[in-house]
Amino acid sequence: MSLPARERIDAVLAAVDAELDRDFPGDRTQQQPVHTVYVSASDADVDTPAAWGLESLRIAESAQQTLDDLDGGRVLPLVLDRLAVRPIEDLRIDLEDGYGWRSDEVEDRHASAAGQTLARWAAAGDAAPRVFGVRCKGLGAAERARGLRSLELVLDGAGGVPSGFVFTVPKLRHATQVDAVLMICDELERAHGLPTGLLRFELQIESPQAVLGADGRATVADAIHRGGERLTGLHYGTYDYSAACGIVSAQQSLEHPVADHAKAVMLVAAAQTGVWISDGSTQVAPVGSPEVIDAALRRHHRLVTRSLEQGIYQGWDMHPGHLVTRWLAVFSFFRQAMPPAATRLQAYFDRQSSEFIDEPATAQSLALVILRGLAAGAFTEADVLAVGSQCSADALVALRGSGGVLR
């Protein structure tokens, strides 16, 4: 092909290259939380994470046989250690559905107190959640003013934006609402004298219109690219979404087909954008008779494992008992995934023949599952190196950064 022809082709594709680089920059390097816990602003205080940890340990002790059945004695000691040290990775103080409608005076007080709690968590280091924030009321006409007022009071109470802060925007129904969130962030930063771009937010996908718009386009995809670097995650809202689709309450679940469809669209829309996907919640808590607790723990463990298998590495937890089966499922999943992944990566590094002929994209995926397991604490780097001597964390990060190409 002649040089002029190649130059014409490059001229046509240069804008496409730039657009793809901008819209699909790849996965973020930060560690995604394995879960988000929601606690009503009327109940949350600086001691909430520790209190949840103690209650989760009590539940684990009372349900020892159930957990042994689920685990086979492999990772439960790790789970108990985690529940004793940092049981909650990501915590939202809730001023929306989990809080309800109260007088302005009461919500003002709770919003200010929430900000003070967030500031104290930011100062507590390893004893506090790694990520935290609030969920205020949404952008609908009836609740918009109240939600904005609460968000401002939270930031006032916190004395700014604590490190690790993110706020959740519920009930997305139209991509243009994201433009409004960006305006809100800009105005709050200006009014509070904060650095531009400091505020980060997540979107809750809990209405059918957030997945499929009136024009037949995927609203959530448009929302992601409008959100830019400020948008960090999408959270599926199990019950609002199911109800809006006409699913009766007895059938509303993370594993209903309408839920799977919504999350599949979310996953595809967010792929290679750096936006994280979180599954929703289950309303079934391990409370009551031993038989009821047993069934609830088994159900939650199954649902978390199912989400992980579908490539959704985060979910909502609504009760201290959910922490037990969350960490049990997470540790089990990654510990089972690590040895075959490290073995295949070692062969990839050695360029040796094996039963698998892995391409760069597959090598990236194998590296990511090990890095996720390391970040969650499911195993150590020494455990990985015992299987694949070249699979150090630095080597895996480099492999991810190179697009799976060995230099």
Helices and strands as residue ranges (DSSP letters): H 3-23, E 35-40, H 48-62, H 64-71, H 76-85, E 90-94, H 104-124, G 125-127, E 131-135, H 144-158, E 165-169, H 176-192, E 201-205, H 208-211, H 219-227, G 228-230, E 231-236, H 238-244, G 249-251, H 257-270, E 276-278, H 290-309, E 315-317, H 320-350, H 360-376, H 381-387, H 393-401
